[in-house]
Amino acid sequence: MRRREFITLLGGVAAVWPLAAYTQPRLPRVGVLLTARELSPTDLPIARELARIGYVDGRNITYVVRSAEGDASRLPLLARELVATKPDVIVGSASPAAIALFHATHDIPIVLTVVGDPIALGLTGSMSHPTHNVTGFTASRLSLVAKRLELLHEIVPSLKKAAYLWAPENPLAPLFMSHIRQAADVFGIKLALLPLKSGADIDAVFARAQQEQIAAILVANSPLTLRLGSSIRDHCLFYNLPCMHSYPIEARNGALISYGPTSIENNSGAASYVDRILKGAKIAELPFQDPTDIKLVVNRRTARSLGLVFPPTMLIRADEVIE
């Protein structure tokens, strides 16, 4: 080879070589839509669970996070923003976020750490073989709602008028109310509906409960009521109202009683699904899963504050009794 040809060839290689050497492959991108929290990627529960199976932010995965910070009306816009970043998979939690994501994309896989009835929400036609681009883990069964009212009636056998404290932001609220009304009719309980849109409503809601002579309260399972749990518990104690909640953590934090799944969100299961999707699995291969570990937790300390005594049969059935 002539010297000039060699130099020309070497120059061409030199011009190309740095670009090839320094161009990094695109990391898998996970979008995360939060309903009420503002967290950095390192604080995300889903990121912590993915780290357990080998995903390190910035090394072999990256996160794009959007948070509604408690304002559910922002979710549709945030969902569209998230979709515009073209993530490989999106993780969300709660029914309002699920609806917002589903309307924002029918192509990008969506994994929900917690959601209400996905069939009733129109997210799928099948639990075992999801029919759209959404799968994940449900928060509750409709049958639990009736059981909660039954347990509340067991604590207060003379109960004639109860209230359902519900969040209008929950798209499944009408369905849950229908089941609660049916259960109330069975026990001869008159049911009042107390909508709660924000923390600013709590004082007025409980004042109305007192005015209407409500004797007990059933709290809806929603991100809003969970977020306002401490204030709800304080008001129940102030007004001397027995109150039923959905998660064990609420009874452990001072609520009278809770009946429902042990975990609020299934981030471990969601991380497994994200991992499988990034490795090529299809949504139809990843079934929606209902909670399996349902616990009854009673708080005797709170019962004493309310002047109540749990029936011995309930104490025997309880999975956890807080003294």
Secondary structure, DSSP 8 states (H G I E B T S, - for coil): --HHHHHHHHHHHHHHHHHHHH------EEEEEESS----GGG-HHHHHHHHTT--BTTTBEEEEEE-TT-GGGHHHHHHHHHHT--SEEEE-SHHHHHHHHHH-SSS-EEEEEES-TTTTTS-S-SSS-SSSEEEEES--HHHHHHHHHHHHHHSTT--EEEEEE-TT-TTHHHHHHHHHHHHHHTT-EEEEEE--SGGGHHHHHHHHHHTT--EEEE--SHHHHHTHHHHHHHHHHTT--EEESSHHHHHTT-SEEEEES-S--HHHHHHHHHHHHTT--GGGS--B----EEEEEEHHHHHHHT----HHHHHH-SEEE-
